[in-house]
Structure formats: C-alpha cells, structure tokens
C-alpha cells in the first residue's frame, strides 16, 4: 500500500487519528501537523482530503512516500 504524508497548517489534536482512518498524527515544531500512513488507493486518498476540507484545515502538502520493498 502506498504511504502518504499530508501536511496541514496548525496543530490537529491526536484524537482525530481515528477519523483519519487511524493514520498517525504528528505535530511539527513550526506549528503544522503531519497526517501520515498507508492509503489503500486513490479513492481513499480523496476521502482523506475531503475530510481535511470538511474541517476547514489549510492543506500545505500531499506527498507520496516511496518505500523500499524487498523482493
């Protein structure tokens, strides 16, 4: 499954992790929040972005994290 880091402006309480499909919520020293973890497919990613929109959060970045897969 692809891994993503979604960065939003402001600190989001870690209790929102469940609403964001149990993704990890990490605060940055600069006051922003990273929501990170595995996302099943593009539809699930779109759903996460809609949740960010619904909360009226400022979206800063969306990054796909490449992981090394040992074969």
The 8 nearest C-alpha neighbors of each residue, nearest first, counted from 0:
[[1, 39, 37, 38, 2, 40, 36, 66],
 [0, 2, 37, 38, 3, 39, 63, 64],
 [3, 1, 37, 64, 36, 63, 38, 0],
 [4, 2, 63, 64, 62, 35, 36, 37],
 [5, 3, 35, 62, 34, 61, 33, 6],
 [4, 6, 61, 34, 33, 60, 35, 3],
 [5, 7, 33, 60, 59, 32, 34, 58],
 [8, 6, 58, 59, 32, 57, 31, 9],
 [7, 9, 31, 57, 32, 59, 58, 56],
 [10, 8, 31, 30, 32, 11, 7, 56],
 [9, 11, 32, 31, 30, 26, 12, 8],
 [10, 12, 32, 13, 9, 15, 24, 26],
 [11, 13, 14, 15, 10, 24, 16, 26],
 [12, 14, 15, 24, 16, 11, 25, 23],
 [13, 15, 16, 12, 17, 18, 11, 24],
 [16, 14, 18, 13, 17, 12, 19, 11],
 [17, 15, 21, 19, 14, 18, 22, 13],
 [18, 16, 21, 19, 20, 15, 14, 22],
 [19, 17, 15, 16, 20, 21, 14, 50],
 [18, 20, 16, 17, 21, 22, 15, 47],
 [19, 21, 17, 18, 22, 16, 47, 38],
 [22, 20, 17, 16, 19, 23, 18, 36],
 [23, 21, 36, 35, 16, 20, 19, 34],
 [22, 24, 35, 34, 36, 16, 25, 21],
 [23, 25, 34, 13, 33, 16, 22, 35],
 [26, 24, 33, 32, 23, 34, 27, 13],
 [27, 25, 32, 31, 10, 33, 28, 24],
 [26, 28, 31, 29, 30, 32, 25, 33],
 [27, 29, 30, 26, 31, 32, 10, 25],
 [28, 30, 27, 31, 26, 9, 32, 8],
 [31, 29, 9, 28, 27, 10, 32, 26],
 [32, 30, 9, 8, 27, 10, 29, 7],
 [31, 33, 26, 10, 7, 25, 6, 27],
 [34, 32, 6, 25, 5, 24, 35, 4],
 [35, 33, 24, 5, 23, 4, 22, 6],
 [36, 34, 4, 23, 22, 3, 33, 5],
 [35, 37, 22, 2, 3, 23, 38, 4],
 [36, 38, 2, 1, 0, 3, 39, 35],
 [37, 39, 40, 1, 2, 44, 43, 0],
 [38, 40, 0, 43, 37, 1, 41, 44],
 [41, 39, 43, 42, 38, 44, 1, 0],
 [42, 40, 44, 43, 45, 39, 38, 46],
 [41, 43, 45, 44, 40, 46, 39, 47],
 [42, 44, 46, 45, 40, 41, 39, 38],
 [45, 43, 41, 47, 46, 42, 38, 48],
 [44, 46, 42, 48, 43, 47, 41, 49],
 [45, 47, 43, 49, 44, 48, 42, 50],
 [48, 46, 50, 44, 49, 45, 43, 51],
 [47, 49, 51, 45, 50, 46, 52, 44],
 [50, 48, 52, 46, 51, 47, 53, 45],
 [51, 49, 53, 47, 52, 48, 54, 46],
 [50, 52, 48, 54, 49, 53, 56, 55],
 [51, 53, 49, 55, 50, 54, 56, 48],
 [54, 52, 50, 55, 51, 49, 56, 48],
 [53, 55, 51, 52, 56, 50, 49, 57],
 [56, 54, 52, 53, 51, 57, 50, 58],
 [57, 55, 54, 51, 52, 58, 7, 8],
 [56, 58, 8, 7, 59, 55, 51, 52],
 [59, 57, 7, 60, 56, 6, 8, 51],
 [58, 60, 7, 6, 57, 8, 61, 5],
 [61, 59, 6, 5, 58, 62, 7, 4],
 [60, 62, 5, 4, 6, 63, 3, 59],
 [63, 61, 4, 3, 64, 60, 5, 6],
 [62, 64, 3, 2, 65, 4, 61, 1],
 [65, 63, 2, 3, 62, 66, 4, 1],
 [64, 66, 63, 67, 2, 1, 3, 68],
 [67, 65, 68, 64, 2, 1, 63, 69],
 [66, 68, 69, 65, 70, 64, 1, 2],
 [67, 69, 66, 70, 65, 0, 1, 2],
 [68, 70, 67, 66, 65, 0, 1, 64],
 [69, 68, 67, 66, 0, 65, 1, 2]]
